[in-house]
Amino acid sequence: MTLKVGMLTSGGDCQGLNSAMRGVGKRLFENDPQTEVYGFLDGYAGLMQSNYRVMKPSDFSGILTLGGTILGTSRQVFKTMNDPLYPNRSDGPTKLEGMIRTYKDLNLDGLVILGGNGTHKTANLLSENGLNVITLPKTIDNDLWGTDMTFGFQSAVNIATEVIDGIHSTASSHGRVFIIEVMGHNVGWMTLHAGIAGGADVILIPEIPYDPLAVAAAVNKRAREHKRFSIIAVAEGAKTKEEAKMSKKEYAEKIGNLPFLSVAYRLASILDKLTVQEVRCTVPGHFQRGGSPCAYDRVLTTALGVAAADWVIQKKFGVMVGMVNNEIVGIPLKDVAGKVKSVPTNHPLIQSARNIGIYFGDEDLENG
């Protein structure tokens, strides 16, 4: 029997979305050229509103190296909101009901969803409501529980590393302290990897709350040792020890009353008063998740995409296709949804970094 398969990309974009869809599509059509593939546009919004395109084998050609997503993406909060097809009806169907309606109207055999944490909460909800769902782990943050690696991560790390590499020469020329703010939401995987790869002198991640005085002490210590410059890689979600003790509301109020929303510029405003060198900031922002996927992500997404297609063919649903110990495995969606994979504070990479003199802002330098 010919399969009818839906596909969508949800949440923030990243490198590897197109190459992952390519793996899925090519494998499905290789198995049965008559397979019907429905690509929903702009994430879950397309599924809610039955906005899709019927995809042909040619749609999956020439997209291996293409960044972004050919289907478009968006973020949706839908649990209690009305279906956008019925904006004036307070008693209209919910967005969840709209997605289920589209799935059933098209008589789909399965739905392949590519996304990160928020996407997986929704995917699990759809699965719990009887839809045949398989997901692929997409996020530059690498914070999805259950898989060792998400696609997009290595490509983004490569870009962040290149930024840090490029800062070295100007920092050295002017004898400055440079703070580079790295993406990663509320986890430090990207900053840890890019910081080590780029030769940062200080790495600040959310999992290790920092003391600005300790950071200043590390910078001043380097200056006393005649180190001409210092590079600080700071995660966008990094917090001081004081901020880490605050509630979400207290933290939001504090940040809202400061002139700088960016953690890099907040830290710079403090270090300006505590260090003898000039401080500058670089915030590459969304540049980190743009452009072509690196070779690693092209290989990873191809393997994961093919596995997802095979499991659709085998009717193995309710799982995320992940990578554990270099093996492709299926992780139950109920185990993935709502969980975040943070950097363990005893992670070997952190210890390796400390052992070569990289600071994490929690050191007591005065007492050794």
N, C-alpha and C positions, 0 to 999 in steps of 0.2 A: 504494500500500500504506500502511495506517495505521501511523504511527510510534508506538513505545513508548519514552518518554524518562524517564530517572531524573534526580533533582535533589537536591542536598544542600548545606548550608552547614556549613563546618568551621572550627575554630579560634575565636579570640575574636570576639565579636559586634561590630557597629558599625552606624552609620546607613547605610541604603541597601541592605541585604540584601533586604528585602521588595520594595522598588521594582525591584531588579534581577530578582528572580524574577518579578515582575509583567510586566516587559518580555519575558522569555522565554516565560512561559505565555500571555500574550495573543497574542503573535505565532504561537506554535504552534497555538493554537486558531483563530486567524484564518485560518491556512493550511489547516487541516483540523479541523473541529469534532469529529471522531472520534478525534483524537490521544489516546493514553493517557499521562498524566503521573504518575509515581510519586515522591512526596516522601519521602525517607528521613529519619527522625527522629534528631535529636541527632548530626548529622555522620556521619563514617565508621562510628561505632558502629551506626547504623541500617542501613547497607549490609552490615556484617559479620553482623548478627543478623537480617537480612531484616525489619526493623521499619520499615514504611512506611505511608503513606496514599495512596490513589488520589485525585488532585486534580482538581477540576472547575473550569470557567471561573469560577464564583462565588468560588472560593478566592483568585483573583487580583484581585478587586474590593475596593476600600476599604483597600488596604494600601500605597498610594503614600507616604503620610505616616507610616506606622507604623514605629517604631523596633524594633530587635532583629530576630528572625527567627521566623516562624511555624512553622518546622520544628524549631527548637531547634538547638543546636550543642554541640560538645565537642572536646577535644583527645585524640588517640589516638597512642600509640607502639605499633606493631604488628609490626615486621619479624620479631622472633624470639619474640613472645608467642603463647600458644595462643588459639584461638578461644574467646570467652566462652561459646559454646554447649556447649563441651566442657571445663569447668573442671577436671575431675578426670583428664583424659587428658594425660599428658606427651607422648604421641605423636600428639595430636590435630592437626587442621589449623591452620595459622597464620591470623592475622587477614587476611593478604593473600589466602589461599586462600578464606577465608570471604566476602570481598568479591567475588571472581571468581565464586564459586558462586552468590551471590545474583543477580549480573548475568546469568549464564547461565540460571538457573532462571526468571527473569522474561522471558528472551529480549529484553532491551533492545536498541534500535538505537543508543542513545547515552546518555551520562551528562554532565550539566552540573553542575560543581562550583564553588562560590563560596568563596574563601578567600585566605589570605596565604601566607607563605613555607613554613611546615611543610606546609600543605595542598597546595601545588604540588609538593613532593617526592613526596608520596603519589600525587598525580594523575599525575605523570610515570611513577611505578612501575606504576600501573594501565595506563597507555597502553603502556608497554613490554611489558606482559603481554597485549596484544591487545585491551584494552577501548577502545571509541570514546569518547574523553574530550574535552570542551571546558571551559575554565575561565574564570572572571571574577575580576578583580583586586580583592580586598577587603582593605583594612587601613587603619586610621587612620595608620599609620606612613609610608605612601607609599614603602616600601622594596622593592617588587617590581621586579626587574630587567626591563627591556624595555618598560615603559609609563611615559609621562610622569606619569600620574596614576592613583591608585587611588581607588575610591569609599570614602567614609567619612572621608577625609583632610580635605576642606574643611569638612565639618560639625564635626569635632573641633577644627580650627583655630579655627572661629568661636566655639566654646564656650570654649576656652582663652583666646582674645582677650578675651572678655567677662569672664572671671575677672580677667585683668590690668587691664582697664579699671576694674573695680569696686574693685580694690585701691588705685588711685591716690588716691582721696579719703581713705581711712583712713591711708594712708602719709603723705600730706601733712598731715593733721590732727595726727598725733602726731610727725611728723619722724622716721620710722623707715625702716629698710632692710627691704624685704619680698622674700623669696625664694619664687617660685612654681615648683613642680615640674610639668613638662609631660610627658605620656606620649610614647611614640615608640619604645620598646624600645631598641635600640642605635644608632639613627640620630637625626639632629637636625632632620629636615624640619619636624616640628610646632613645635618650639621656635623655630626660625629664623623661620618664618612668623608664628607667634603673637607672638613677641617683638617683631618689627618692627611688626606691626599694632597691638599693644598699647602701644607706646611704652616698651619696656623699656630700661633704661640699660646693662645687662650681659646678654649672651646666652651661655650655656655649653652647648656641644653635644659629643657624643662624638667627632666628627671633629677637634676642636681641643682637645686636653688642656689643662687650665687650671692655673695656679699660684694657690693661695689668696692668696698675698701680693700678686699682681697684682690680684686681685679686690678685696682690701682697699684697695690703693692707689687703685684707681679710685673706690671708694666714698668714701674720705677726701678725694680730690681734689675730688669733687663737693661735699662738705661745706665744704671750704675756699672753694669758689666760691659759697658761700651757696645751694647747691641744698638744699632742705629735706628731700628724701627721695631714695631710690634704689630702683629696681625691678630685681630680678635674675630672669630667666627661665632656669631650668636644666633640661636634659633629664634624664629619669630614668636614662639610661645614661651621663651625663657622668662623666668621670674626671679626676683630677689628672694632672699630667705623671708623677708618681711611680707612680701606679696604672696608667697606660697601659703602663708598661714591665714590669709584672708578668705572670706566667702566670695562666691562669684559676684554677688551684688556689691560687696565692699571693694573688690578689685575693679569692677566696672566703673564705680563712682570715682575711684582714685585716678584711673586712666582718663576718664572723661574730663577731669579738672586739670589735666596736664596739657601743656602746649604741644607735646609730641605724642602721637598715637603709636609711632614706630618704636619698637624696643631698642633699636640701634641708636636712634637719636636721643631717646631718654637716657641711655647709658652714656652717650657722648657728653650730654649736658652735665653729668656727674663727674666723669673723668676729666673734663676740662678744668675743673676746680682742684683735682687731686693729683694730676700728673704734670710733669715739666714739659712734655711734648705737645704739639698740636694734635688735635683729634679730628678725624674725618670719617664720614660714613659712606657706604655704598649699599644700596638696596636694589638688587637685580629683579626682585619681584617675579611677575608672571613670566618673564623671560626664561625662568628656570624650567617651566613646564611646556615650553613651545619648541617648535622645530622638529626635525626628523629623529626617530628613535635610534639609539645607538645599536651596534651589532648585537650586544647581549640581549637587549629587549626585543629585537627582531626574532632572534632564535627562541627566546622564552615565550613570546606571544604566539608564535607559530605552533610550538609544542602544546601550549595550553589550549589554543583554539581548536586544534585537531582533536585533542582529548574531549573537549566539550561537545564537539560534533559527534564523536563516536558514542558518547554517553546519551545524547539525544536519540541516536539510532538504536541504542540498546535499551532505551527507556529508563535510564538511570537518572532520576531527578532529585531535587531537594538538597543539592550539594553545591559547594564552591569548588572549582577546580584549582587546586593549590600545588605548591612545590615544597616538599619536606625531604630534607637530606638528599636533594637532587633527584627525587622521584616524584612523579605526578600522582597526587592522591585526591580523593574527594572528601571534603570536610563538610559535615552536615550544616546547613544554613542556620539551624537553631543554635549551633555552637558558635557561629561566627557573629551573628547579629548582636549588636550592642556591646561588643568587647573591643578593647583597644590593645594593641601590642606595643607597649612602651619599651624603651631601652632599659634593661636591667642595670642597676647602678654597679653591679659587679661584672658587667660584660667584659670579656677579654680585651676588646678594643679600647675600652676606657683605661684599663690597667696598662696596656701597651703604651697608650698615649702618655699617661702619667710617668711611665718609666723612661721616657725620652725627654721629659721636662715640659710637657704641655700642661697648662694650668686649666682648672675647671671652676675657678672662682669660689671654691669652698675650702681653700688652704689657709692655714694659720702661719703665714710666712715669718712673722716676728718670733714665733716659738719653734721655728723649724718645721 
